[in-house]
Structure formats: structure tokens, C-alpha cells
Amino acid sequence: MKISLRLIGSAVGLAALALTGALAQEPAFSIQFVSQFDYPGTGNQTRPQKINSAGDLVGVFVDAGGISHAFTMFSNGHFSPPIDDPNSPTPFTEGRGINDSRLVCGDYTDSAGAFEGFFLSGQHFTNYDPEPTFTIVLGVNNAGDFSGSVIPSSTGIQSAFVSIGGVMTDFVVPRATATLAYQINTTNTSCGYYIDTAGLTHGYYRDAGGTLHAGIDPAGSTGTIVFGNNDANFIVGRYSDAGGVTHGFLFIPPRRFVVYDFPGATFTSLNGINGSNQIVGRYTDGSGIDHGILLQVVHSAAGVTLPLASPTTAPEQALPQRPVYTAPAY
């Protein structure tokens, strides 16, 4: 891996997301269902995470015994055997990102129960833990640059990071108690979510110049999680509403959401998007089983479109004075 230097600091700036302009003047998109898939085996929970340009994807499945394993599914529909980091005695391994070279990244828990990151190329694992008490690698681009979250020993505050050209940079969203970077695209724009001082989640993206664009919340959201972006910076994630329903979404900066709900489901999550605007995600059925889904973004006048929620301001509050961590969402 290209790791040579580490920078610690805040973003160059924090940009407000504009609410002006007419949605009707923008190109219309909708999201179409393509197929459903499940990791083979009785009782498995299938939780895909990212998809590359060829249609290969990576994810997590939880077996009937409650153990998490990583997996890949290739574009021909064939699945890999369970992927378990050899340094995880539980085992507990999560596949989080994949690039066009099929370099996989993710996280696992070690013998002390701490999260550590890993990369997998073919059959070869490389561990990545600049902060051995908490490191997770959540996304990787085609240049081999990557993103994730760490708890720096110097601050104890969970921070997002990007590693670009071997230079690792930590950053936090102002007033956040935890910040996570889930993906980085070819233009070095990263995205993810953060947790505010009230414990609510909000989406953000960080552009190549280091400016943070936060928070990304559709109108009516009681909690937003952003998982992935593509090179056009089309962003996918999910949000929950006041009725307890979780909806998948596509966010098209600077202000527009396209909502997708799997028919009959009360939980839908969109987790990764590639350059062809193919989306991978999941839904939960009535019996509580998670299933993977493949979707496609298309030009259309159909679909449910929401604007950004009205921006809110919060008073400055002290960050936690002791180390805490948020296990990454999936």
C-alpha cells in the first residue's frame, strides 16, 4: 500500500448546500430494479457494499450462527467462498470496497476485539492499522487510494481519513462526535456520514480541495447515512423517516434526492454506485432477512424526488473527552 506520510487537520472549508433553483429544470432520473441475489446457504443475511465498473461487487454476509464474513460476487453471478481475515480469531470480517483491479478492502476484529483494516489482492491479505485500537478501510479507488475511519491516539475522536498517493489525511466534520469516509472516487472526492452531538447521522462529501459539503439530509429525514459515490459524484445511501421506514436514495449534488424503496419492504439501503450508474444495495423482507439487489439509474420523469432538508445550525459543543467509537454501518 502507498503509505508514507500522515497529515492531521480539518477541512479547508465547510460549504453550505444551496437550496435555490427549480428542480424541474434539472435532468430527471429514476431507479429501476434489475435483480435480487443472496449469498448461498440457509439463513444467510446478504449485505452488499460496493460495485466496480465491471459489475463485480463486494459485501458482507452474516451466517446462521451470526458470524460476519466478507464475500465477492462477480459480474457472472458466481460467488467467492467466505472471506475471513487470517488475523481474526472470531472470525469477523467485512468486505467494504472493490476497485476495477478487484482489490478488496474492509475491516476485521483482532484478538483484542479491536477493528483493523485489510486489503485483499487475489489470495493475499495486507493488514492496515495506523491506529491499532480502531482502523477501518471502507472504500478504494482505481488508483489504489482509499478512505475509512480511525481513532487517532492524539485526540481520541473518531475521524474520517483519505489516503491519496501515499499521504494519509485525517479530518472531522465540525461539531461531529464521529466522522466516517466510505468511498473515494477518481477525482479524490470522498463521501460518508457523521454523527452530531445529539446522536443523529448526516451525510457529507469532501471535494478534492478539502472542502466539506454537509449535511446531506433529504426532507423528512431523521437520520441519513451516505455509503458511496462514483466519478460523477452521484452519491448513494439511505435515510429513515419519522414513521420508522428506511428508504434508499440517490443524491445528485447540489440538492436533489431520488428515492428508491424495494416493493413491500420497510428497509431499503443503497450502498455503492459505479461509473455506469449501476447501484448495489439491499432490502429486508418481512421475516427479517436481508437480500442483495442490483439497480440501474435511468433518465426518466418518473420516481420520487426530494429536496434537501432545510439547513439547521447547532451551537458549538465540546467534543467527547474520552475515546469512543462507532462501529461502521453496512
Phi and psi in degrees as a GROMACS rama.xvg file:
@    title "Ramachandran Plot"
@    xaxis  label "Phi"
@    yaxis  label "Psi"
@TYPE xy
-91.3277  79.3822  LYS-2
-121.451  114.735  ILE-3
-135.941  -24.4883  SER-4
-149.812  145.914  LEU-5
-126.819  130.808  ARG-6
-114.669  142.798  LEU-7
-126.435  127.257  ILE-8
179.627  -179.145  GLY-9
-98.8039  175.846  SER-10
-68.1926  158.497  ALA-11
-61.9271  -36.8825  VAL-12
-162.116  168.605  GLY-13
-122.955  113.784  LEU-14
-96.6796  137.288  ALA-15
-79.2531  144.188  ALA-16
-89.6412  122.796  LEU-17
-69.3119  148.702  ALA-18
-116.588  6.35203  LEU-19
-86.5995  162.841  THR-20
101.725  160.716  GLY-21
-99.5967  125.763  ALA-22
-60.4362  -32.021  LEU-23
-65.6323  -19.1173  ALA-24
-83.8952  -7.50991  GLN-25
-96.3092  155.593  GLU-26
-56.7605  141.734  PRO-27
-95.789  137.607  ALA-28
-130.639  154.875  PHE-29
-141.2  171.582  SER-30
-118.817  126.325  ILE-31
-110.461  139.974  GLN-32
-71.137  137.334  PHE-33
-111.432  -54.8602  VAL-34
-163.508  164.206  SER-35
-116.175  149.529  GLN-36
-148.258  158.554  PHE-37
-141.868  137.221  ASP-38
-63.0791  132.751  TYR-39
-58.6314  140.764  PRO-40
127.406  147.241  GLY-41
-72.6335  129.535  THR-42
80.7648  7.27027  GLY-43
-74.5348  139.828  ASN-44
-94.8582  124.55  GLN-45
-106.382  119.785  THR-46
-132.757  77.665  ARG-47
-66.6063  155.187  PRO-48
-122.05  -54.332  GLN-49
-138.375  161.433  LYS-50
-137.925  137.149  ILE-51
-96.0699  -177.488  ASN-52
-65.8271  -26.5616  SER-53
-82.4595  -8.05429  ALA-54
92.2241  7.44687  GLY-55
-77.3553  143.756  ASP-56
-134.716  161.951  LEU-57
-128.344  154.018  VAL-58
-170.93  -162.023  GLY-59
-126.732  137.124  VAL-60
-125.056  142.984  PHE-61
-108.237  120.865  VAL-62
-78.5914  177.784  ASP-63
-63.21  -19.4659  ALA-64
-89.9248  1.75953  GLY-65
85.1429  12.9501  GLY-66
-93.9606  133.451  ILE-67
-90.061  132.441  SER-68
-129.979  148.486  HIS-69
-82.1442  159.915  ALA-70
-153.967  159.889  PHE-71
-120.542  148.458  THR-72
-124.884  122.953  MET-73
-82.8646  166.41  PHE-74
-62.3481  -19.9883  SER-75
-84.7899  2.78351  ASN-76
90.8102  -2.1112  GLY-77
-81.3316  140.272  HIS-78
-100.804  149.393  PHE-79
-76.4632  161.803  SER-80
-62.3323  164.756  PRO-81
-54.1497  137.257  PRO-82
-104.737  117.532  ILE-83
-128.282  123.061  ASP-84
-61.2118  131.122  ASP-85
-64.2969  -16.1448  PRO-86
-91.8493  5.21335  ASN-87
-104.36  108.917  SER-88
-75.9067  -14.0468  PRO-89
-61.9258  -54.6655  THR-90
-81.3228  160.837  PRO-91
-149.517  107.631  PHE-92
-137.717  136.659  THR-93
-126.481  125.138  GLU-94
-84.0052  126.834  GLY-95
-117.346  -37.4771  ARG-96
-142.35  157.208  GLY-97
-151.087  137.509  ILE-98
-109.613  -173.907  ASN-99
-70.1626  -16.7722  ASP-100
-88.2476  6.61397  SER-101
62.3243  26.716  ARG-102
-73.8883  122.955  LEU-103
-104.334  141.069  VAL-104
-125.613  163.269  CYS-105
177.937  -157.264  GLY-106
-142.345  160.03  ASP-107
-149.619  166.658  TYR-108
-105.328  136.472  THR-109
-90.3674  -170.602  ASP-110
-66.1689  -20.5901  SER-111
-93.1538  0.278946  ALA-112
83.2938  8.92095  GLY-113
-86.3224  147.259  ALA-114
-76.7187  134.98  PHE-115
-134.129  154.529  GLU-116
-93.2539  162.612  GLY-117
-149.831  160.366  PHE-118
-124.756  145.64  PHE-119
-131.422  119.485  LEU-120
-121.353  112.252  SER-121
64.8821  -116.307  GLY-122
-108.785  8.65075  GLN-123
-102.18  120.374  HIS-124
-91.9926  139.357  PHE-125
-127.137  120.001  THR-126
-81.1627  150.679  ASN-127
-139.451  111.794  TYR-128
-149.945  70.4859  ASP-129
-62.2903  -25.0818  PRO-130
-122.089  96.847  GLU-131
-64.7432  -15.4371  PRO-132
-82.1692  -24.4691  THR-133
-167.046  107.111  PHE-134
-140.428  128.785  THR-135
-132.186  137.765  ILE-136
-109.019  120.993  VAL-137
-112.857  -19.5844  LEU-138
-156.296  150.893  GLY-139
-142.88  139.635  VAL-140
-103.421  -177.124  ASN-141
-72.1675  -17.8399  ASN-142
-83.25  -4.89905  ALA-143
85.3862  5.73855  GLY-144
-76.4603  154.63  ASP-145
-149.763  170.464  PHE-146
-143.416  164.703  SER-147
175.926  -144.587  GLY-148
-149.617  143.34  SER-149
-139.693  162.772  VAL-150
-112.757  101.543  ILE-151
-63.5903  135.688  PRO-152
-64.2798  -22.6094  SER-153
-74.1504  -27.0435  SER-154
-122.003  -28.5758  THR-155
73.7605  7.01927  GLY-156
-102.798  125.153  ILE-157
-62.823  123.953  GLN-158
-122.658  153.354  SER-159
-80.7857  161.175  ALA-160
-146.343  154.627  PHE-161
-126.073  143.199  VAL-162
-118.484  110.771  SER-163
-124.286  118.306  ILE-164
60.8228  29.5973  GLY-165
88.9824  -1.67352  GLY-166
-104.441  119.7  VAL-167
-95.6868  128.354  MET-168
-124.406  123.307  THR-169
-88.5038  147.943  ASP-170
-154.663  158.669  PHE-171
-133.879  148.819  VAL-172
-76.2389  133.38  VAL-173
-53.3608  136.87  PRO-174
71.522  5.71872  ARG-175
-83.9956  145.15  ALA-176
-91.0896  -16.128  THR-177
-157.321  140.61  ALA-178
-133.722  134.132  THR-179
-131.335  134.328  LEU-180
-107.959  114.091  ALA-181
-94.2651  -19.4703  TYR-182
-159.071  153.394  GLN-183
-134.962  131.66  ILE-184
-99.063  -173.794  ASN-185
-64.6269  -28.5957  THR-186
-84.6331  6.0699  THR-187
67.0311  24.8311  ASN-188
-87.8143  125.028  THR-189
-109.221  163.242  SER-190
-148.994  162.288  CYS-191
174.736  -150.55  GLY-192
-141.632  165.473  TYR-193
-138.521  164.497  TYR-194
-115.663  126.828  ILE-195
-85.6122  -179.236  ASP-196
-70.5463  -12.9373  THR-197
-93.0694  0.879722  ALA-198
85.9263  11.8015  GLY-199
-95.3316  146.855  LEU-200
-97.6611  145.632  THR-201
-143.012  147.944  HIS-202
-85.4061  161.83  GLY-203
-156.09  163.817  TYR-204
-136.077  155.326  TYR-205
-121.595  118.797  ARG-206
-79.5  175.625  ASP-207
-63.6181  -23.1379  ALA-208
-84.6416  -2.27562  GLY-209
94.2213  2.96998  GLY-210
-81.1131  132.258  THR-211
-90.0747  134.661  LEU-212
-113.812  103.839  HIS-213
-146.408  157.707  ALA-214
-96.4337  150.641  GLY-215
-96.6091  102.403  ILE-216
-139.844  121.369  ASP-217
-69.4392  153.932  PRO-218
-55.7024  131.881  ALA-219
91.3588  0.734716  GLY-220
-75.7988  137.999  SER-221
-107.991  4.4894  THR-222
172.791  124.491  GLY-223
-122.377  136.899  THR-224
-128.163  127.038  ILE-225
-103.941  133.76  VAL-226
-114.935  -32.6473  PHE-227
-160.27  157.071  GLY-228
-138.798  159.998  ASN-229
-109.48  -173.066  ASN-230
-68.479  -20.5032  ASP-231
-84.9053  1.3058  ALA-232
60.4856  33.6501  ASN-233
-74.0499  130.04  PHE-234
-118.9  137.521  ILE-235
-121.341  156.208  VAL-236
-178.964  -151.965  GLY-237
-150.871  160.001  ARG-238
-145.916  155.746  TYR-239
-108.284  147.717  SER-240
-108.039  -179.976  ASP-241
-67.3916  -18.9798  ALA-242
-87.2293  1.79917  GLY-243
84.9808  9.6704  GLY-244
-91.649  138.3  VAL-245
-107.484  127.151  THR-246
-115.063  141.541  HIS-247
-80.5929  153.987  GLY-248
-148.015  155.392  PHE-249
-111.077  125.605  LEU-250
-106.079  126.994  PHE-251
-112.875  103.641  ILE-252
-56.4418  145.778  PRO-253
-97.0364  -5.22729  PRO-254
-153.061  8.96621  ARG-255
-119.516  137.888  ARG-256
-115.873  141.443  PHE-257
-115.521  124.036  VAL-258
-96.7289  140.087  VAL-259
-131.52  127.721  TYR-260
-121.482  126.822  ASP-261
-65.5585  134.56  PHE-262
-53.817  126.582  PRO-263
82.1264  -6.95219  GLY-264
-93.9028  148.336  ALA-265
-102.34  1.28857  THR-266
-138.714  117.03  PHE-267
-134.415  134.568  THR-268
-132.983  132.947  SER-269
-108.051  122.378  LEU-270
-114.238  -24.5478  ASN-271
-151.85  150.559  GLY-272
-142.151  137.003  ILE-273
-105.625  -174.515  ASN-274
-68.1712  -19.9073  GLY-275
-91.0785  9.6258  SER-276
62.3724  29.0177  ASN-277
-81.0372  137.554  GLN-278
-117.757  139.555  ILE-279
-115.478  140.903  VAL-280
-163.121  -157.18  GLY-281
-155.93  163.833  ARG-282
-139.434  161.657  TYR-283
-111.225  128.458  THR-284
-84.6088  -179.878  ASP-285
-65.0067  -19.3296  GLY-286
-95.4393  4.24843  SER-287
88.5852  14.6194  GLY-288
-97.18  133.69  ILE-289
-88.2116  138.284  ASP-290
-128.192  141.572  HIS-291
-77.8568  148.49  GLY-292
-136.775  146.873  ILE-293
-111.524  136.142  LEU-294
-133.593  165.943  LEU-295
-136.087  131.719  GLN-296
-81.3272  131.285  VAL-297
-132.073  155.194  VAL-298
-74.2247  127.157  HIS-299
-167.165  155.313  SER-300
-89.1641  -4.69561  ALA-301
-86.39  179.143  ALA-302
98.2465  161.713  GLY-303
-97.4227  123.332  VAL-304
-115.454  133.569  THR-305
-123.559  147.957  LEU-306
-84.1384  175.031  PRO-307
-64.7081  149.782  LEU-308
-65.8561  154.296  ALA-309
-61.6346  134.116  SER-310
-64.2391  144.556  PRO-311
-122.368  154.834  THR-312
-114.552  143.238  THR-313
-122.904  145.271  ALA-314
-66.5837  149.978  PRO-315
-62.3102  130.488  GLU-316
-129.848  154.097  GLN-317
-68.1798  140.861  ALA-318
-73.8941  162.593  LEU-319
-56.1876  144.468  PRO-320
-97.698  6.47386  GLN-321
-137.158  153.274  ARG-322
-63.859  129.699  PRO-323
-135.418  161.517  VAL-324
-143.889  153.735  TYR-325
-111.619  119.085  THR-326
-63.3933  136.935  ALA-327
-65.4042  141.444  PRO-328
-71.2209  165.68  ALA-329
